[in-house]
Amino acid sequence: MTDGQASMRHLTARFLRMLSLTLEELDAVRDASGRAEYAGLAARVGALERETDVLEREIEDACLAAFAGPLTPDELAFHLMIFRSLTNLERVGDYAFGVARDLELLAPRTRSATLQDVLPLVNLLVGMLERLAYAFAERDVQAAREVMRLDEEQVDALYEQMLRASLTRLHERPDDTEVALAAHRMARSLERLGDHLVNVAERLEALVMGLPAGGQR
């Protein structure tokens, strides 16, 4: 086994672990939203986010070390895909933590309907992240494209739905400005989270198909 192949095997395992951690973060948000029990949510997601940050630095260092040695074109493409996707997964974790923090802060102050608005979008994003992990593990182009399709066809629609709901509640209860703004912020965070998943899916598609990687969202 060449050094490049050994590095690919190592990075595959570590990148899958990073995907798993981001999935755990989103799943914690989904579980809390489903049970309407938000106490300690930010701490749970924050601990996972710190582990993700450590893993991001480890993977980044491994990619940089591999770039210093001889790599075949296929090995180089793989390492570049991983390296360029690290920021996307780190941002997914950041957005998940922000939503978790807002949910926990808002829970004592607003009606359950406002908090439950996030659940359909979080459910969808969990499914997208599961498909992305499968696509990466199996180099499955169709699964990667399913991530893109779900974002285009469903994430944006649910995002708009959340925005309309927050504006309606603001109109009905103009004294709840802070709650409405937080709901808007959560909606925007979840929408952007989906964009970052799509970025990784697009790079994976390009890697498997042997195409130039696309641009960032």
Protein Blocks (a to p, Z undefined) as FASTA:
>chain_A
ZZklmmmmmmmmmmmmmmmmmmmmmmmmmmmmmnopaghklmmmmmmmmmmmmmmmmmmm
mmmmmmmmccdfklmmmmmmmmmmmmmmmmmmmmmmmmmmmmmmmmmmmcfklmmmmmmm
mmmmmmmmmmmmmmmmnopaklmmmmmmmmmmmmmmmmmmmmmmmmmmmmmmmmlmmmmm
mmmmmmmmmmmmmmmmmmmmmmmmmmmnopacdddZZ
